[in-house]
Amino acid sequence: MGHTLEQFASRCHDLIKAEPGPAGRAKVAALLQEVLKDQAFIDKNIDDSVGERKIIYEDPEFGFCILAHNYKDAKTSPPHDHAHSWAIYGQARGETHMRDYKLLKPATPDVPGQVEQTRTYKLTPGVAHVYNEGDLHSPKRDGATSLIRIEGTNMEKVKRLKYVAV
């Protein structure tokens, strides 16, 4: 059976309502992995009109957002967290090399924090990974990739601190 965005968003809402913490997010990630197997869902929600960031659903009760990302070229992001929020990255097409970090020195609004890389791994099509509050990570894409990502809140409205790897 095919998935629709409306059904997926409703199920995410129900899972977050039932378990708003990390356990519920793990269930949302498992659901996302299921949805990522539906090529028709991917093709409909991540078409050529989608740029690097498009909110395709924003939950009116909890504020979480479902986003489509369509990167045409290579891109590397610096180490970051999601401030007071969380995110789930779901790989739809291509491959993302992820790096996790441990915090060495906290960031301030004026001075970047310092982090040390602790592990690397790949997100391949069908894989979803949860990043809880404070989890430091950075994605690297060597070519075209597409993702469905869920943010605990619209990160465009959140001021984040900067980090540098040492």
C-alpha positions as a Markdown table, in Angstrom:
| # | Residue | x | y | z |
|---|---|---|---|---|
| 1 | Met | 0.0 | 0.0 | 0.0 |
| 2 | Gly | 1.3 | 3.5 | -0.9 |
| 3 | His | 1.8 | 6.2 | 1.7 |
| 4 | Thr | 0.5 | 9.7 | 1.5 |
| 5 | Leu | 2.0 | 12.7 | 3.2 |
| 6 | Glu | -1.2 | 13.3 | 5.2 |
| 7 | Gln | -1.2 | 9.7 | 6.5 |
| 8 | Phe | 2.5 | 9.8 | 7.4 |
| 9 | Ala | 2.1 | 13.2 | 9.2 |
| 10 | Ser | -0.9 | 11.9 | 11.1 |
| 11 | Arg | 0.9 | 8.8 | 12.2 |
| 12 | Cys | 4.0 | 10.9 | 13.3 |
| 13 | His | 1.7 | 13.1 | 15.3 |
| 14 | Asp | 0.1 | 10.1 | 17.0 |
| 15 | Leu | 3.5 | 8.6 | 17.9 |
| 16 | Ile | 4.8 | 11.9 | 19.2 |
| 17 | Lys | 1.7 | 12.5 | 21.2 |
| 18 | Ala | 1.8 | 9.0 | 22.8 |
| 19 | Glu | 5.6 | 9.2 | 23.5 |
| 20 | Pro | 7.0 | 12.8 | 23.1 |
| 21 | Gly | 10.6 | 11.8 | 24.1 |
| 22 | Pro | 13.4 | 9.8 | 22.5 |
| 23 | Ala | 11.3 | 6.5 | 22.5 |
| 24 | Gly | 8.6 | 8.1 | 20.4 |
| 25 | Arg | 11.2 | 9.6 | 18.0 |
| 26 | Ala | 12.7 | 6.1 | 17.5 |
| 27 | Lys | 9.2 | 4.9 | 16.5 |
| 28 | Val | 8.9 | 7.9 | 14.1 |
| 29 | Ala | 12.3 | 7.0 | 12.6 |
| 30 | Ala | 11.1 | 3.4 | 12.1 |
| 31 | Leu | 8.0 | 4.6 | 10.4 |
| 32 | Leu | 10.1 | 6.9 | 8.2 |
| 33 | Gln | 12.2 | 4.0 | 7.2 |
| 34 | Glu | 9.0 | 2.2 | 6.0 |
| 35 | Val | 7.9 | 5.3 | 4.1 |
| 36 | Leu | 11.4 | 5.6 | 2.5 |
| 37 | Lys | 10.7 | 2.3 | 0.7 |
| 38 | Asp | 7.8 | 3.8 | -1.1 |
| 39 | Gln | 9.3 | 5.2 | -4.3 |
| 40 | Ala | 6.0 | 6.8 | -5.3 |
| 41 | Phe | 6.0 | 8.8 | -2.0 |
| 42 | Ile | 9.6 | 9.8 | -2.6 |
| 43 | Asp | 9.0 | 10.8 | -6.2 |
| 44 | Lys | 5.9 | 12.8 | -5.3 |
| 45 | Asn | 7.4 | 14.7 | -2.3 |
| 46 | Ile | 11.0 | 15.2 | -3.6 |
| 47 | Asp | 10.6 | 16.2 | -7.2 |
| 48 | Asp | 12.7 | 18.6 | -9.3 |
| 49 | Ser | 10.9 | 21.6 | -7.8 |
| 50 | Val | 12.2 | 20.9 | -4.3 |
| 51 | Gly | 15.3 | 22.8 | -3.4 |
| 52 | Glu | 17.7 | 22.2 | -0.5 |
| 53 | Arg | 15.0 | 22.8 | 2.1 |
| 54 | Lys | 11.2 | 22.7 | 1.7 |
| 55 | Ile | 8.7 | 22.3 | 4.6 |
| 56 | Ile | 6.1 | 20.0 | 3.3 |
| 57 | Tyr | 4.1 | 19.7 | 6.6 |
| 58 | Glu | 4.1 | 21.6 | 9.9 |
| 59 | Asp | 2.2 | 20.1 | 12.8 |
| 60 | Pro | -0.3 | 22.6 | 14.3 |
| 61 | Glu | -0.2 | 21.0 | 17.8 |
| 62 | Phe | 3.4 | 20.0 | 18.4 |
| 63 | Gly | 5.2 | 22.2 | 15.8 |
| 64 | Phe | 7.3 | 19.4 | 14.3 |
| 65 | Cys | 8.0 | 19.8 | 10.6 |
| 66 | Ile | 8.5 | 17.3 | 7.8 |
| 67 | Leu | 10.9 | 18.6 | 5.2 |
| 68 | Ala | 12.0 | 17.5 | 1.7 |
| 69 | His | 15.6 | 18.1 | 0.8 |
| 70 | Asn | 17.0 | 17.8 | -2.7 |
| 71 | Tyr | 20.7 | 18.5 | -3.0 |
| 72 | Lys | 21.9 | 18.6 | -6.6 |
| 73 | Asp | 25.7 | 18.9 | -5.8 |
| 74 | Ala | 28.2 | 18.0 | -3.2 |
| 75 | Lys | 27.8 | 19.7 | 0.2 |
| 76 | Thr | 29.4 | 19.6 | 3.6 |
| 77 | Ser | 27.8 | 21.1 | 6.7 |
| 78 | Pro | 29.8 | 22.1 | 9.8 |
| 79 | Pro | 29.3 | 20.4 | 13.1 |
| 80 | His | 26.0 | 21.4 | 14.6 |
| 81 | Asp | 23.2 | 20.4 | 16.9 |
| 82 | His | 19.5 | 21.3 | 16.8 |
| 83 | Ala | 19.6 | 23.6 | 19.8 |
| 84 | His | 16.7 | 22.7 | 22.1 |
| 85 | Ser | 15.1 | 20.5 | 19.4 |
| 86 | Trp | 15.7 | 17.2 | 17.7 |
| 87 | Ala | 15.8 | 15.9 | 14.1 |
| 88 | Ile | 15.4 | 12.7 | 12.2 |
| 89 | Tyr | 17.3 | 12.4 | 8.9 |
| 90 | Gly | 15.8 | 9.9 | 6.4 |
| 91 | Gln | 17.9 | 9.1 | 3.3 |
| 92 | Ala | 15.7 | 8.9 | 0.2 |
| 93 | Arg | 18.3 | 8.9 | -2.6 |
| 94 | Gly | 22.1 | 9.0 | -2.8 |
| 95 | Glu | 24.3 | 8.7 | 0.2 |
| 96 | Thr | 25.2 | 11.0 | 3.2 |
| 97 | His | 28.4 | 10.5 | 5.2 |
| 98 | Met | 27.6 | 11.5 | 8.8 |
| 99 | Arg | 30.0 | 12.4 | 11.5 |
| 100 | Asp | 29.2 | 12.5 | 15.2 |
| 101 | Tyr | 31.1 | 14.6 | 17.7 |
| 102 | Lys | 31.6 | 14.9 | 21.4 |
| 103 | Leu | 31.6 | 18.4 | 23.0 |
| 104 | Leu | 35.0 | 19.6 | 24.3 |
| 105 | Lys | 34.1 | 23.2 | 25.0 |
| 106 | Pro | 30.6 | 24.7 | 25.0 |
| 107 | Ala | 29.7 | 27.4 | 22.5 |
| 108 | Thr | 28.6 | 30.9 | 23.5 |
| 109 | Pro | 26.8 | 33.4 | 21.3 |
| 110 | Asp | 30.2 | 35.0 | 20.6 |
| 111 | Val | 32.6 | 32.1 | 20.5 |
| 112 | Pro | 32.2 | 28.8 | 18.7 |
| 113 | Gly | 32.3 | 25.6 | 20.8 |
| 114 | Gln | 34.9 | 23.0 | 20.2 |
| 115 | Val | 34.0 | 19.4 | 19.3 |
| 116 | Glu | 35.9 | 16.2 | 18.5 |
| 117 | Gln | 34.8 | 13.7 | 15.9 |
| 118 | Thr | 33.9 | 10.3 | 17.5 |
| 119 | Arg | 32.5 | 8.3 | 14.6 |
| 120 | Thr | 31.5 | 8.2 | 10.9 |
| 121 | Tyr | 28.8 | 6.3 | 9.2 |
| 122 | Lys | 26.7 | 6.3 | 6.0 |
| 123 | Leu | 23.1 | 7.0 | 5.6 |
| 124 | Thr | 21.9 | 5.1 | 2.5 |
| 125 | Pro | 18.4 | 5.0 | 0.9 |
| 126 | Gly | 15.9 | 3.7 | 3.4 |
| 127 | Val | 17.9 | 4.5 | 6.5 |
| 128 | Ala | 16.6 | 7.0 | 9.1 |
| 129 | His | 18.6 | 8.3 | 12.1 |
| 130 | Val | 17.5 | 10.2 | 15.2 |
| 131 | Tyr | 19.5 | 13.2 | 16.6 |
| 132 | Asn | 18.2 | 14.1 | 20.0 |
| 133 | Glu | 18.7 | 17.5 | 21.7 |
| 134 | Gly | 22.4 | 18.3 | 22.0 |
| 135 | Asp | 23.6 | 15.5 | 19.6 |
| 136 | Leu | 26.4 | 17.0 | 17.6 |
| 137 | His | 26.8 | 15.8 | 14.0 |
| 138 | Ser | 27.6 | 17.0 | 10.4 |
| 139 | Pro | 26.5 | 15.6 | 7.0 |
| 140 | Lys | 28.7 | 15.4 | 4.0 |
| 141 | Arg | 27.3 | 14.7 | 0.5 |
| 142 | Asp | 29.6 | 13.9 | -2.4 |
| 143 | Gly | 26.9 | 14.3 | -5.0 |
| 144 | Ala | 23.2 | 14.5 | -5.5 |
| 145 | Thr | 21.1 | 13.3 | -2.6 |
| 146 | Ser | 17.5 | 13.5 | -1.3 |
| 147 | Leu | 16.2 | 13.3 | 2.2 |
| 148 | Ile | 13.0 | 13.4 | 4.1 |
| 149 | Arg | 13.8 | 15.0 | 7.4 |
| 150 | Ile | 11.7 | 15.7 | 10.5 |
| 151 | Glu | 12.6 | 18.6 | 12.9 |
| 152 | Gly | 11.1 | 18.9 | 16.3 |
| 153 | Thr | 10.4 | 22.6 | 15.5 |
| 154 | Asn | 11.0 | 24.8 | 12.5 |
| 155 | Met | 14.7 | 25.4 | 12.8 |
| 156 | Glu | 14.5 | 28.5 | 10.6 |
| 157 | Lys | 13.1 | 30.2 | 13.7 |
| 158 | Val | 15.9 | 29.0 | 16.1 |
| 159 | Lys | 19.2 | 30.7 | 16.7 |
| 160 | Arg | 21.9 | 28.1 | 16.9 |
| 161 | Leu | 25.4 | 28.3 | 18.3 |
| 162 | Lys | 28.4 | 27.5 | 16.1 |
| 163 | Tyr | 30.9 | 24.7 | 16.6 |
| 164 | Val | 34.3 | 23.8 | 15.2 |
| 165 | Ala | 36.1 | 20.5 | 15.0 |
| 166 | Val | 39.5 | 20.4 | 16.6 |
